[in-house]
Amino acid sequence: MSDLIADDSQQLIGGKIVRGESPLNLEMPFEKLEGFITPTESFYVRTHFPIPAIDRDAWWLHVEGEVESPFAINYEQFLKLKSVTIPVTLECAGNNRNFLQPKVKGVQWHLGAVGTAEWTGVPLSLLLDRAGVKANACEVILEGTDGGMLEDPKGPPGKLQFARSIPLEKARADVLLACKMNGSDLQPEHGFPVRAIVPGWYAMASIKWLQRIIVTDQPFAGYYQTIDYAYWKRRAQVGELTPLTEMQLKAQIAKPAEGETVPANSSVRVHGAAWTSNGEIAKVELSTDGGSTWNETNLLGEPQPNAWRLWEFNWQTPAAPGNQTLIARATDSLGRTQPVLRDADRGTYMINHLLPITVEVR
């Protein structure tokens, strides 16, 4: 199956929309959003290569590179380490790509390449402390078991593994090596037996099927760090390729969905989710008239670091039938507000401009 999927494609696997079969890419229909935690069976699936079949009894995690005491740990030993559980929102860096005009290459995600789960695992800092990071270290490379041959002519010949790096400071601060998702062992499509969770960053950094942690004294220049999952960032009007990192501020409408019909002269619940990085959602506003006027919505629950905030608004629909344009807009605690227009320098990633949807009042 081509990874350019038509917008009206609704082939489903387990209730998720198929955005690609080989490799497997599945999207949660965002209108199914209900609670703060996304059920595991609804959580989107993003893969770049075939899902590796890993025997937990044969699996080892290696910690190496610029460390005083390299070591390897097996699954039984890993489970004995001190663990924590945290909710974290993961979003694919290409989420909302289907909205871009003109159409671009890549998996045609609509709204549902995002979800929030409770992740249980071992802080990466614990393993780094055990290995003894050398003073000259600056980054930590996370390498997965998944790999294969690239079809991209820009890529190097031969097989490569999926790998990304993060700054040492971030690695020590809050990165988790998770073995459980929503209280159960990771499923193969979500990274069994162990995956990284990098809070606040796009999910390409949260390496699945983890097999190597490599501490390095220089910036990592791997394929998925520089050629893919990178964007043009201007410095004094000169563009330079920059690795994707933090998720961008965004609010999305779950219901009503695009094209849905709602009753005239009625109270209709509009709801969705909003998220940011390095801050909290301060407010979500909703326009029901294409951006002419805005109303502040009701934020639900309590803020959680690196996790989305659900919101709702009771909309009194017009008495007259016709189409209405709904737009959600988020502002965070750092004073950032979603941009109205798309930044073309971001290519096919980091899509967080305002996304109007049209509903019919009848």
Summary of the structure (lengths in Angstrom):
residues: 362
radius of gyration: 21.1
end to end distance: 38.0
largest distance: 72.2
contacts: 1146
relative contact order: 0.15
helix: 11%
strand: 41%
